[in-house]
């Protein structure tokens, strides 16, 4: 099984981590809970009538941890290409991963630049699945839509990246259908 690191814990990063981890994918989320969601108030997010951004973050972080993602409250200092994957360095050490999803954080744009990802008009260039020009490197959220950054769009972009990683690993399309609990 491959490993994926997610940098950023806003809607894009947490959505990606949720789908990856609930499908038994080894997932690490590097974030310090400094997302702009704490300054938001959700009233235009489908299924959420009225919720503070901080409450959303608390719920989402608990949900992602409950399915097995490893949430680490550390700052990422550097990322580098390494043997067909990536090395993520923090004050706590280094992790080598097969896939990297950039989903926020102040330094994420500079990490993409250091890895050689293409940019256009101030945004990272990605396909519909969040793939950048660097194999195994994905981006979602504000980094790819700086002028149209909304929580619900970012969450969808993160989910698309996760499903692409799962599909590539499986060698076929993977779907993550919601199924009611069986009695």
C-alpha positions as semicolon CSV with decimal commas, in nm:
position;residue;x (nm);y (nm);z (nm)
1;X;0,000;0,000;0,000
2;X;0,124;0,347;-0,079
3;X;0,141;0,639;0,162
4;X;0,008;0,988;0,112
5;X;0,091;1,307;0,296
6;X;-0,155;1,594;0,297
7;X;-0,029;1,941;0,376
8;X;-0,317;2,154;0,499
9;X;-0,627;2,080;0,703
10;X;-0,895;2,297;0,551
11;X;-1,184;2,142;0,359
12;X;-0,962;2,027;0,069
13;X;-0,702;1,853;0,283
14;X;-0,945;1,699;0,528
15;X;-1,176;1,577;0,252
16;X;-0,883;1,408;0,077
17;X;-0,761;1,256;0,404
18;X;-1,108;1,130;0,492
19;X;-1,155;0,938;0,166
20;X;-0,801;0,801;0,170
21;X;-0,801;0,687;0,534
22;X;-1,151;0,537;0,530
23;X;-1,034;0,324;0,237
24;X;-0,742;0,190;0,445
25;X;-0,481;0,410;0,277
26;X;-0,187;0,517;0,495
27;X;-0,253;0,891;0,532
28;X;-0,067;1,162;0,722
29;X;-0,207;1,515;0,754
30;X;0,043;1,786;0,839
31;X;-0,138;2,091;0,971
32;X;-0,155;2,327;1,262
33;X;-0,527;2,404;1,244
34;X;-0,454;2,754;1,118
35;X;-0,695;2,738;0,825
36;X;-0,897;3,038;0,718
37;X;-1,207;2,830;0,795
38;X;-1,180;2,965;1,150
39;X;-1,277;3,304;1,006
40;X;-1,565;3,164;0,801
41;X;-1,927;3,091;0,866
42;X;-2,095;2,820;0,660
43;X;-2,444;2,884;0,532
44;X;-2,393;2,794;0,164
45;X;-2,244;2,445;0,208
46;X;-2,487;2,176;0,094
47;X;-2,622;1,985;0,393
48;X;-2,503;2,245;0,642
49;X;-2,764;2,507;0,721
50;X;-2,564;2,722;0,961
51;X;-2,229;2,640;1,119
52;X;-1,924;2,835;1,225
53;X;-1,603;2,756;1,041
54;X;-1,438;2,657;1,369
55;X;-1,717;2,411;1,449
56;X;-1,683;2,270;1,096
57;X;-1,309;2,227;1,149
58;X;-1,356;2,052;1,483
59;X;-1,610;1,809;1,336
60;X;-1,402;1,743;1,024
61;X;-1,076;1,686;1,215
62;X;-1,248;1,441;1,453
63;X;-1,405;1,259;1,158
64;X;-1,072;1,226;0,977
65;X;-0,892;1,104;1,289
66;X;-1,171;0,854;1,360
67;X;-1,116;0,677;1,026
68;X;-0,745;0,643;1,090
69;X;-0,567;0,940;0,938
70;X;-0,260;1,051;1,131
71;X;-0,307;1,423;1,210
72;X;0,020;1,587;1,303
73;X;0,025;1,935;1,447
74;X;0,365;2,027;1,307
75;X;0,493;2,274;1,053
76;X;0,631;2,132;0,730
77;X;0,971;2,287;0,670
78;X;1,064;2,133;0,336
79;X;0,950;1,886;0,074
80;X;1,168;1,716;-0,186
81;X;1,143;1,451;-0,455
82;X;1,272;1,114;-0,337
83;X;1,283;0,777;-0,517
84;X;0,955;0,812;-0,708
85;X;0,788;0,986;-0,416
86;X;0,846;1,269;-0,176
87;X;1,019;1,345;0,151
88;X;0,839;1,573;0,394
89;X;1,061;1,729;0,661
90;X;0,932;1,877;0,987
91;X;1,092;1,961;1,321
92;X;0,992;1,609;1,428
93;X;1,183;1,438;1,145
94;X;1,117;1,315;0,793
95;X;0,850;1,104;0,628
96;X;0,880;0,947;0,286
97;X;0,553;0,915;0,097
98;X;0,442;0,806;-0,248
99;X;0,190;1,086;-0,300
100;X;0,170;1,442;-0,175
101;X;-0,143;1,658;-0,168
102;X;-0,086;2,030;-0,122
103;X;-0,407;2,165;0,025
104;X;-0,307;2,478;0,207
105;X;-0,063;2,617;0,448
106;X;0,143;2,928;0,394
107;X;0,439;2,744;0,242
108;X;0,245;2,504;0,014
109;X;0,288;2,723;-0,294
110;X;0,663;2,740;-0,244
111;X;0,672;2,360;-0,196
112;X;0,501;2,316;-0,533
113;X;0,749;2,552;-0,692
114;X;1,045;2,367;-0,537
115;X;0,909;2,039;-0,680
116;X;0,871;2,193;-1,027
117;X;0,491;2,205;-1,055
118;X;0,351;2,427;-1,330
119;X;0,173;2,752;-1,245
120;X;-0,043;2,987;-1,446
121;X;-0,202;3,317;-1,345
122;X;-0,098;3,277;-0,982
123;X;-0,245;2,930;-0,938
124;X;-0,106;2,579;-0,955
125;X;-0,205;2,407;-1,277
126;X;-0,396;2,084;-1,216
127;X;-0,625;1,852;-1,410
128;X;-0,980;1,760;-1,303
129;X;-0,837;1,512;-1,048
130;X;-0,601;1,762;-0,889
131;X;-0,288;1,617;-1,054
132;X;-0,008;1,866;-1,110
133;X;0,263;1,835;-1,374
134;X;0,472;1,637;-1,120
135;X;0,381;1,268;-1,092
136;X;0,228;1,190;-0,753
137;X;0,189;1,558;-0,660
138;X;-0,167;1,686;-0,622
139;X;-0,307;2,024;-0,527
140;X;-0,652;2,137;-0,417
141;X;-0,828;2,431;-0,262
142;X;-0,706;2,789;-0,264
143;X;-0,378;2,693;-0,434
144;X;-0,563;2,601;-0,753
145;X;-0,859;2,841;-0,725
146;X;-0,732;3,156;-0,555
147;X;-1,018;3,367;-0,698
148;X;-1,292;3,109;-0,631
149;X;-1,201;2,958;-0,302
150;X;-1,508;2,817;-0,128
151;X;-1,523;2,540;0,129
152;X;-1,756;2,316;-0,070
153;X;-1,551;2,348;-0,392
154;X;-1,228;2,284;-0,203
155;X;-1,374;1,974;-0,036
156;X;-1,478;1,838;-0,375
157;X;-1,133;1,902;-0,519
158;X;-0,973;1,719;-0,226
159;X;-1,209;1,425;-0,274
160;X;-1,125;1,409;-0,647
161;X;-0,753;1,393;-0,568
162;X;-0,807;1,115;-0,312
163;X;-1,017;0,907;-0,549
164;X;-0,753;0,945;-0,819
165;X;-0,482;0,819;-0,582
166;X;-0,698;0,524;-0,477
167;X;-0,783;0,446;-0,841
168;X;-0,419;0,461;-0,952
169;X;-0,322;0,228;-0,669
170;X;-0,603;-0,017;-0,750
171;X;-0,540;-0,006;-1,125
172;X;-0,909;0,066;-1,185
173;X;-1,166;0,329;-1,103
174;X;-1,246;0,340;-0,733
175;X;-1,576;0,475;-0,608
176;X;-1,651;0,570;-0,252
177;X;-2,025;0,523;-0,237
178;X;-2,204;0,609;0,083
179;X;-2,394;0,304;0,201
180;X;-2,640;0,306;0,491
181;X;-2,531;0,103;0,795
182;X;-2,648;-0,256;0,789
183;X;-2,870;-0,358;1,081
